[in-house]
Amino acid sequence: MTLARETFARSLACAILLVASASSARAEEDRGLRQRALEPAELARVTEFLAVHDKLVVGDDAEALLERYDLGARDSAMAWMDQISGRASAARSSVAQGWRIRDRVCAVVRTAYDVAASRASQGLRQERVDHRILLLRDEGQSFRVVRLSNVRVTAGVGETDDPRELSCDACNFHVAAAPDWFVIHHHAVGGALTEKASLHHVSGQATMEIEILELPEGADPRESLELDHQLSLALAGVPEQRVKRIDASAIPPALGGLPGYRLQVTMPRAEGGEEYVARCYRARGDVLYTMTAYGDAAAWDREPGLLEDVEAMFDSFELLERNLQPEEQRRRMLARHQPGFAMEGNRFRDASTGLSFVGPEGWSLRPLACGRVRWAPHGRGPGMGPGRDHDRDRDGRPPHRDAKPPHGERDGKPPHGEPALHGSRGEADAPWVEVTWLASENGWNDRVPGLMRSFERTFDSFPEVRRGSVRLLDRAHKRPAQVADQILVTELFTADYAYASPKGEKRRTRMAYIPCGKLMFVVRADAGEEEFLRLESSFEKALASFSLRG
């Protein structure tokens, strides 16, 4: 009897395993059917649809254009047409990424426009490039646009074979997309960013942005999260008392292998209604992993599964190698995200951009993880002491970032991924010079004033600044003849500010913005007031050394 029971138990266990395996296989097969790359025939049909769409946009044929859109997407279509109407003589759209998800085609569309000459382009015709997500319903003979939204891509869209997975062995992380979400890989955009990607729901109602940054003296996830939250409110002009905090809590280290912090809020939108924002930040030494989801709060109420998806993706975060040494991770990040950099004494060279810059004489140089380098007097400031300068160690640590837009266009969404321009704790008494660079397919010449205003709006919120102490001292605009590399540099914008540190020390900052076609270089020099006056000629000499000839 006992043998019979054991045999039955084993048979039952085997049956359960077989059923579970079959169920798992069916689930994976179902997901594969629901989410796959476009087949060549589908891609050809979408490309044909886009060619007709381009002609309607450039030709300002609103009536014919709107016939191709669902009612809920027509406002976005008109906004797109208003941006291009009368300015573009031709448009060429192509599918940068495309997938079939259930009954819809999701396409990241890259559109290049021939734009008429303007004063900002110095009388030259330009090519403007936009990226948008088109959610299309296949109606057999053609498609219908269900949703259209902008993709905030600075240097173009990367490619991925699997829109459901996001991982980077250099940054040492992995995130799995929930069903009905897809991943867009963004190119590095400079500043402290080493990795950037976004996930989008097939409904077009929800987006999650993922950024990997390197921060000074160790990254504090709660402090960084709260700083980004306050900066987003400052940029949106929303007072804290109008923000409803739904949840703020610590993340157990066992979940994803790292300690972290979460915040969920709703906040007013500029266009009316409320925005839902959920942030999840984790930190490992100097590296900060940020995940921020957002969307229209009313839409999230109608689709409660969106919040469950966001929580699942927050929880899916994991380190690829939990025992990876910080020095090895830093080496991988520099090799992957900032290849081609070289240091010769006090000169920094970057082969990818051609940038060459010489810091003040006798100062130490630190290359940062992506698109950022800093000079400071030897032994003053974090990572600048004996054994930490570039002659012995390349693991330079960047200051905290400033998350702000390049030209004020955020559509009410949380700001992310733009120039990291402010300092860090522990550097209050040290002078420093820093160079940050960014890339944009549309160029920067007509966007510098917006970038300067964005810096001024948020400068007062930087951690090294006492609230209410910032004063603008001077602005200047120089022509090419006054800039060292006259061939490639078109203009030089500068601005001087006075401010006080949290301890009351009087300090000065000089900002220099150098737009060079599709590249933007931002130089910031910062020091105590008296020291700044003594070092001013050194700062000007360093700025004059700027070159894109390598």
Protein Blocks (a to p, Z undefined) as FASTA:
>chain_A
ZZmmmmmmmmmmmmmmmmmmmmmmmmmmmmmmmpccddfklmmmmmmmmmmmmmmmmnop
aklmmmmpcfklmmmmmmmmmmmgokagbdcdddfbdcdehjbccddddddddddddfkl
nopacddddddddddddehjaccdfbdcddddfkbpaddfblkbccdfklopaddddehi
acdddddebjjbfbdcddddfklpaccdddddddeeiiafklmmmmmmmmmmmmnopafk
lpccfbdcdddfkgooiacdddddddddfkgpjdddddddddehjbccdddddddfklmm
mmmmlmmmmmmmmmmpccfblklcfklmmmmmmmmmmghiacehjaccdfknopacddde
hiacdddfbopacdddehiaehiaghiamkloccbccdddddddfkopaghpacehiacf
bdcehilmpccddddddddfkbjmlmmmmmmmmmmmmmmmpmkbcehiaccfbdcdddfk
lpfblmlmmbdcddddddddfkopacddddddddehjaccdddddddfklmmmmmmmmmm
mmmmpcceZZ
